[in-house]
């Protein structure tokens, strides 16, 4: 095959007209309404960002200084960049209600190789998100047990890199496996659990904010930005993890009752709700306790303990575990649906795309769940969070760029939502996301690069040859038969 042929094959685009036909035979059940989708989005956005990362960035770590109360600005910077991407996702979701999310958007607008890289990227990042959230829950679980007089051995509550005598994070592993089991019960069961758990989460955060206001000491706001603006921007790259759950929610588009109508609304609503709660919560956290004394693993538990409310701290620890689990469920769902979509397209073996009687891809659900458990058990939260962020930021760059390309290449394609100020908004998303990527440590870039190289080998060794878009693919007849059947 010539270089020209290879170039043509890797840049082939999935026709948007094929999407609806594939959705009819996906094996996934349509059971999610607008409020369930919004709950999934809020469930994915709000969680470890408030309960763990806000305290971590405010307090600082061995490698980075604490930003203090200016952590509020870190969230606002991350939220502004995320908003541009959210509008881009909303436009695509209204056109292409398909399980692959950013993977599919890149495939349709920019070609197969770009779609592959984003899909491969998201598999790692979503697994890493589940792991980092499990680590955050583990911190609150340990705080809860300590509050009732039970102290777990140090070796089983942290990893060696955290310098606390830890060997493996057993609670984090157990939580990953529990969430995997819940998701394996089917989307309908998951949707109901998510709606109830997100409701509990929002009530908990409103309770924290409402009670915490009475214990704010304004002296804790001075200095407001103790380390300067540079660490605030670097902090935005870390907390970016906390402002993009809507992208994982968009992977459930095929399971929405009316994806074209409801997905754009759910994406925008979930981000607005989350950002309002983030702003209020960070002000309360850094007002209650001096940023230098905040526990980076269980910020609000330590804040309420510091003002003489250990019982409240224990209550927060209990409900934080339940509420943060919704983040894990959302992103584990996202990982399995991207994996399912790539396998259905032939870029990964079709064995992964098999669903059970409940419409659940059990194989990828358990593989992804076990992988996240292993990652949570041996890596510290900062390393996993940064690995997550670089991948999502890369996906945001592609989606924002893709929406510009597709608006001009397919201006007449049906759109239930059109993002405003084209192309300024998505162009800002590209620049902002790229800038935040540059704030991450070189080790994060190295890990990311190694993962992409592995993906490149798999794509050229398997994916390009077996793609349903390849006329010589062993599975090409499968696509032809599907189109014939629908026609």
N, C-alpha and C positions, 0 to 999 in steps of 0.2 A: 504494500500500500504506500502511495506517495505521501509526502508531507502535506500536499494540498488536500488529499483525501482525508487524512487524519484531522487536519484543521477543520474541514467541513463537518466531520462526524462529531467532534467534541463541541461544536458550536450549534448543533441542531437544536431547535426550540420545540418544546411541546405545544401543539396547537391548543389555544384556549377552548376551541369547540369540543375538544376531546374530554374536557374535565367533567361535564355533566354526565356524559355517557359512562365514564369510569365510576362516578359516584353511585350510579344505579346498581352497580355490581360489586361494591366495595366490601360488603359483609358487615359494615358498621351500621348500628341502629341509630335512627334519628329520634332522640329523646330529650334534647336540651332546648329550653325556651330562653327568652331574653334575660330574665332575672337569674336563671341558673348560669348562663354564660357570663353575666356580669359578676356573679359570685365567684366563678372560677377565676376571672381576671383579678378581682380584688384579693381573692385567696392567694393568687400567685404573686401579687405585688407586695401586699402587706404581710409582714411576718418577721423574719430574721433581720430585716432592715431596721425596724423599730426596736425589736427586743435584743438584738446583739450588735449589729454593725454600727448603729448610731453611737453606742457606748464605746465600741472599739475605736472608731475614727476620732471621737471626741477625746478619749483618753490617750490614744497613741499606742505605739508598739515599740519594740526594740529597734526596728529599722526606720520608723517614721514618727515624727513628733506629733503630739496631740493637737487638734485644731480647736479644742474647747467648744464654747457655745457656737462658734462659727460653723459647726457641723451643719447648722441650718442652711448655710450658703452652699455647702457641699451637696445637700439634697436638692436645693433649688437649681443649681447648675446641672446636675444629673437629670432632674425632671424636665428642664427646658430642652436639653438634647433629646430626651426620650419622647417629648411631646411631638417633635418634628417626625420622628420615626413612627409614632403612634398614628398620626394622620396618614402616613404612607401605608401603613398596615391596613388602616381602615378602608382606604380606597381599593387596595388589592382584595381584601376580604369580601368586599361587596361584589367584586367581579368573579373571584375564584374561590368559592367556599369549599376548599379541599384540605385534607388532613396534613399536607406537607408544609403549610405556612410559608416561611421565608424560602425554604428549599424549592417549593413549587413556583413561587413568584420569580425567583432567579432563573429557574428552568424555562419558564414561559417567556420572560423578557430578555434574558441575556444569553441563554444557551445551556446545554447540558453540563459542561465542565464547571460553570459557575454554580449551577444548581447543585451539582455533586459536592463541591467544596463547602457550600453553605450547609447542606444536609449533613455531611460528615462532621463539620464543625459543630453543629447543633447536637449531634449525638453525644459528643464529649461534654459540651457545655451544660446540657440539661442533666446529665448524670452527675456532673460536678456540682450543680446547683442543689440537687437532692442531697448530696453528701454534705455540703456546707451548711444547709439548713438543719440537717440531722445533728451536726456538731453544735450548732446554736441551741437546739432543743436539749441536747445533752447537758449544756451548761446550766439551763434552768432546772432540769431534772435533778442535777446534783445540788443546786441551791435549795430546791424544795425538800430533798431528803435531809440536808444539813439543818434546815429550819425546824424539822421535827426530831432532831437529835440523831439521825442516822448518817454516818460518814462512810462513803464508799472508799475503798482503797485507791490510792493515787494511780497505781499502775493500770487500772481499768477505766479511768475517766478522762485520759488525755493521751496525746501522742508524744514520742520522745523529743520532737522538735520544740515542744512548748516549755521545756525546762522545769517541769513539775514532778518529775519522776514517773511519768506515764509511759506505758508500753503500747497499749491499744485502747481505743475508745469503744468499750463494749456497749454502753447505752446507745451511742450513735448507730452502731451496727444493727441493734435490735429494732430501733425506730425505723430504719430503712426497710427492714424486712416486713414490719407491721404495715407500713404504708403500701408496700408492694402487694400484700395480701388484700388490702381494702380495694385497691384499683383492679385487682384480678377478679373481683366479684361482679364487674360489669359497669358500663357507663351510667346506667340508670341509677344503680345503687350509689355510685360515686357522686353523681350529681346531687342526689338528696343529702348525702353526708356533707358535701361541700357547702350547700346552701345553709344548712344548720350551723356548721362549724364557723363559716364566715360571719354569720349573724352573731354568734358568741364572741368572735374576735373583735368585731366592731364595737359591741357593747363593752367589752373589756377595755379597749383603747379609750373609749369615751369616759369610762369610769376612771382610768388612770389619769387622763387629762383633767377631768373635773375635780378629782380629789387632790391631785398633785399641785394644782394652781394655788391652793391654800398653804402650801409648804415651800413656795418659791422664795428664795433669798436672793434679792437682786445683786448682792455683792458677788455671787457666783458668776455673774455675767461680765465681771471685770477682772482681767481683760477679756473682751469678747473674741478677739482674734490673736491669741497669744503667740502663735508661730508664724504669722504673716499669711499672705494670700496664696503663696505657692503650695503649701501643704493642704490648703482648703481645696484647691483644684485637684491635687493628687487624691484627696479624700473623696472627691466627686467620682473619680474613676473607680474607687473601691465600693462606694455606696450605690453606684450605678446598678449593681446587682439587685438593688431593692426597688427599682422603678420600671421593670420591663416584663412583669408577669403576663401582660396582655398578649405578648407574642406567643407564649405557650398556649394560652387560651384559644388563639386563632387556629391552632392545630386541631382543635375539636370541631372545626367548621362542618365536616361531613356528618357530624352527629347532632348538628343543630336542626331544629324543625324548619326554620326559615333563615338559613345562613346568610343569604345576600342582604336581607333586610336587617337582621338582628346583630350580625357580627360587627359592623362599623359602630353601631350605637354602644354595644357592650365594651368595645375597646376604649372608646373615648370616655364613657361613664366611669369605667374602672380606674383609669388613670387620674381623673379629676378627684374622685373620692379618696384615692390613696394619697395624693399630694397634700390635700387639705389636712388629713390626719397626720402625715409626716411632719408638717410645719409645726402644728400644735404640740405634738409629742416631743420633738427635739427641744423646743423651748422649755417645756416642763422638766425634761430629764436634766438638762444642764443648769436649770434654775434651782432644782432641788438639792443637787450635790455638786461640789466642785469637780470640774472635769478630771482633775488629777486623781480623784478618789473613786471615780466610777469603775465598777467592775466591767471590763470589756466583754465578758461572756454573758453576764446577766445584769444589764444596766439598770433596769427599773426595779428589780429585786433589791439591788444594793442601794438605790436611791431611797426607796421607802424604808429600808432598814436604817439608813443614816438619819432619818427624821423621827425615829422611834416607833415605826409601824411594821414590826417584823411579821405580824399576822397578815397584813396586807401583802407584804412581800411574798409570803408563802402562797397566798391565794393567786397572786400574779404568776408565780412559777407554775402552779398547777394548770391554769387556763392558758398560759403562754405555750405550754407543750401541745395542747389541743389545737390552738389557733395557728401555730407555726406549721403544724402538720399539713394544713391546707396548701401551703406553698409547695411542699414536697409532692403532694398529690397532683397539683397542677403541672409541675415540671416533669414528673415521671410520666404523666399522661402525654405531655408534649413530646418527650423522647420517644415513647413507643409509637406515637402516630407518625412522626417523621420517619422512623425506622420502617414502619409498616408501608408508608408511601414510597420510599426509596426501593423497597423490595418489590412492591407491586409494579413499579416502573422497570424492573429488571436490573437496576444498578447494584442491587444486593440479591442474594439467593431468595427465590420465592418462598422457601421454607419458612422464612420469618413473617410472611404476610398472611399466614393461616389464622383464621379466627374461630372461636368456639361458638357454642349455641347461644351465648349471650352477646355475640358480636365483639368479643374482646380478643385481641392478639396476645394470647397467653405466653407464647414463647418469648417474644421480645420484652414483655412486661417483666417476667422473672429474670431474664438475663440482665436487663438494665437495672433492676432492683438490687440484684446481688452485686453488680459492679459498683453501684453507688455505696453499698454497705462496706465493701472493701476499701473504697476511697475514703469514706468517712472514718474508718477505723484507724488509718495510719497517717493521714495528713493533717496539719494544723489548719484552722479556719481561714487565716489570711491567704495562704498559698492557694487554697482551693477557690476562694472568692475571686482572687485576681485571675485565675485561669478561666473561671466562668465569664468574667467581664470582658476579657479580650475577645472571646468567641462571639458573645452577643453583640458587642460593638461592631465586629466585622460583619455580622449578619445585618445590622442596622445600616451600615454603609451600603451594602448590596441592595437592600430593599428600597432605601431612599433613592439610590441611583436608578434602580429598575423602574420605579414609578414615573420618573422623568422620561426615561426611554420609551416606556409603554404608552404614556400619554400622547407622545408625538408620533409613535409608530402605529398605534391603534386608537386614534382620537374618537372613533365612533363606537368603540366597544361599550356595551351596556354597563353603566356604573350607578350603583345605588347611593354612592357617596363620592364626592369629588373634593379632594383637599384644596384649601384656599391658597392663593398667592403662588401658584405654580409658575416657575420652578424654584422660587426663593425658599419656601419652607423645606422641601426635600433637600435642596442644596445645602441649607444650613444644617440639616440632619447629617449629611455626609461629612461636612467640615467638623462639626461638633463631636461626632462619634470618633472620627479619625484623630482629633486632638486629644480626646480622653484616652484613646489607645496608647498614644505616645507617653502618657503619664505613668504607664505601668512598668514594672521592673523588667530588666533584660532577661531574667530567668523565666518570667512568664512568657515572653516572646519566644524563648528557646523551646519551651515545652509545647507551645502552640505550633511552632514551625515543625517540630518533630511529628506531631500528630497529623499535620497536613501532608507531610511527605509520605507517611504511611498510607494516608488516604489516596494520594496520587498513584502509588504502587497498586493499590487495590482497584482503583478505577481503570487503569490501563490493563491490568491483569485480568479483570473480570467484568466490571461495570460497562465499559464501552462496548464490549463484544456482546453482552447479554441484554443490553438496553432494548426495550420494546420499540424504541425509535429506530433501531438498527434493522434494516431489511434482512440481514444475514443472521440475526439473532435466533437461537433455538426457540425463544419465546415470542417471536414476532407473530407467528400464526395465532397465538393466544389473543393478541391485540386485534388482529384482523377479524377473528371470530366474534369478539365482543362487539365490534363496530357493526358487523353483519347482523348480529342478533338484535342490537338496538334498532338498526335501520329497518 
